[in-house]
Amino acid sequence: MNLKYSAVGIVMLSSVLIGCDSVPEADAVNCAGRGMEKALTAFKNDEAKRQEFINKCEEINKAN
């Protein structure tokens, strides 16, 4: 009985963790240093969205 619940839990946790790999939003963390470097790798195949992300980061940095 516990094995069945464990298997269901593992499947649910895996699907949640896989779903977390989405395009990052421009915020203070993603627009600074290592966060910026990691965020830009998500846009390696879409130059327009990458530039839009960089522009939003520049706006955030100017506001701060």
C-alpha positions, 0 to 999 in steps of 0.5 A: 500500500505504501509503495503505491502512494510513494509511486504516485507521489514521485510521479506528481513531484516529477511533473511539478519539477519538470513544469518549473523550467519556464522562461524567466521573468525580468526582475531584480534577481534575474537581471543581475550578475549570475541570474542574468547569465542563467536567464539568458540561456533560456532565450538562446533560440529566440533573439527577439524575446532575449532582446525584450528581456534585456530591455526590461532588465535595463528599465528595472536597473534604471529604476533602482 
